[in-house]
Amino acid sequence: MSPQQPNPTGTRALYGAAALAGHKGALPNPFPRTIGPNAMKYLQEVVDSGLTADMVGRFERAFADKLGVKHCIATPGCTPALAALAAAFNFAPGDEIIVSPITDYGTIQGLCSENYIPVFADTDPGSPNLSAATIEPLITDRTRAILVVHKTGIICDMDPINDLAAKHGLIVYEDCCQAVLGRYKGRLAGTLAKAGAFSFDPEKTMGSDTGGCVVTDDDELAERIRFIGQSRGAQMVPHFGRAHVERGYAYRMPQCTAAICLAQLEIVDEQVAQRDRMIRYLNKLLAEIPGIRPLPIPDYMDVYSCWMAGFSIEPQQFRIDAEEFARQVAEEGIPGAGLGKYYLMPAACTFLQRQAAAKEYPFSTPPASRSYSYSAETCPNAKAFLENFIRWSTFCEKYTAADCERAAEIVRAVAERNRA
Ligand SMILES: Cc1ncc(COP(=O)(O)O)c(C=O)c1O
């Protein structure tokens, strides 16, 4: 069924442990998550202090120090982190933000709420990420920013993107949900542009209790995120009290979530190192199977903090399509293996095409300057990539070398029995 047609039998999407609950197989499942040994101690401090312990402030300082940035602003998730950033930038309705097409809805929710227009740049062929080459033709007089997503943990080639943005006076910022502590040419994801947004969703690399944050070195931006994104745009007026001088939000991380995030931060280094080691080993094994192409890891990546494992199939080499290939791989024991066609935002966000076709605000002119159209066809490389890409988000720090060998054996067995 096409996502453009409403499905009367469609069920509500599930998230976190509930989303992975049905997945069974011979390989590890990230749930139950490994929790840092100090979690109970920090939670106890929050409770014993009668909610006066500044656990959020402690987590923010610790995460900022880990990344070597001036500011960390903790939020309830990455969706609100990016929404706070979108609001803080204060662009005008109808302004365009160029964004990665293969991502989660959380990347664009804030853009839509602020009545900006998401413009999806295609990916490079064979890659889940956009690049300076795919962004450049989309820059117009209404473009204000570029929002990159480091999909699966593969970091976008940021130097050419930053150079291009500088030439046109555009802001660049990063959705680092899938790339926690990944490194590009020695520099950490989240420190490669104006700001970075993170998710500490239970299923993510630093799995906590659905938290997130923004990091930045920009003092003014940090203050604006706190003011608009957390203090609800309110200023204290003498002899009056709170005056809401701008339309603001209350995206504040709860203290108990900060306690768990702090404990998780203490164990994340080794977990990321293990993810990096295991994905490189798994990719090496997968690359030995004819017709199977692991996701290329660019040479500029010192650390691949891989959240999601995956590979592409060369369809002409097999008698079955990718969907059936993925089904068999899942059945053989890789929990949750499947296609991720729904990551193609121009196809999955059906409300965008409906609004654009009806010229509903902000697609009316003004504030928009032109017409827009949203469908899979607008990003042909991304569409083609997702048609043959099989992924599993159950890949995690629990993988050992033996697990990688088992996963590769499963893929090889499915490949051999279905050769064309
Ligand atoms: C790339 C990306 N961006 C944004 C989000 C949203 O993050 P959160 O669930 O913390 O709101 C996700 C979560 O799946 C994601 O993978």
The ligand as an SDF file (V2000), in Angstrom:
LIG
                    3D

 16 16  0  0  0  0  0  0  0  0999 V2000
   17.8650   10.4580   13.0020 C   0  0  0  0  0  0  0  0  0  0  0  0
   16.8550   10.6690   14.0890 C   0  0  0  0  0  0  0  0  0  0  0  0
   16.4060   11.9120   14.3530 N   0  0  0  0  0  0  0  0  0  0  0  0
   15.5000   12.1540   15.3290 C   0  0  0  0  0  0  0  0  0  0  0  0
   14.9700   11.1260   16.0920 C   0  0  0  0  0  0  0  0  0  0  0  0
   13.9950   11.4290   17.1810 C   0  0  0  0  0  0  0  0  0  0  0  0
   14.5860   11.2520   18.4330 O   0  0  0  0  0  0  0  0  0  0  0  0
   13.7250   11.1500   19.7830 P   0  0  0  0  0  0  0  0  0  0  0  0
   13.0390    9.8200   19.7640 O   0  0  0  0  0  0  0  0  0  0  0  0
   14.7200   11.2590   20.8840 O   0  0  0  0  0  0  0  0  0  0  0  0
   12.7660   12.2730   19.7830 O   0  0  0  0  0  0  0  0  0  0  0  0
   15.4090    9.8060   15.8550 C   0  0  0  0  0  0  0  0  0  0  0  0
   14.8610    8.6870   16.6340 C   0  0  0  0  0  0  0  0  0  0  0  0
   14.5930    7.6300   16.1070 O   0  0  0  0  0  0  0  0  0  0  0  0
   16.3700    9.5790   14.8290 C   0  0  0  0  0  0  0  0  0  0  0  0
   16.8260    8.3300   14.5690 O   0  0  0  0  0  0  0  0  0  0  0  0
  1  2  1  0
  2  3  1  0
  2 15  2  0
  3  4  2  0
  4  5  1  0
  5  6  1  0
  5 12  2  0
  6  7  1  0
  7  8  1  0
  8  9  2  0
  8 10  1  0
  8 11  1  0
 12 13  1  0
 12 15  1  0
 13 14  2  0
 15 16  1  0
M  END
$$$$
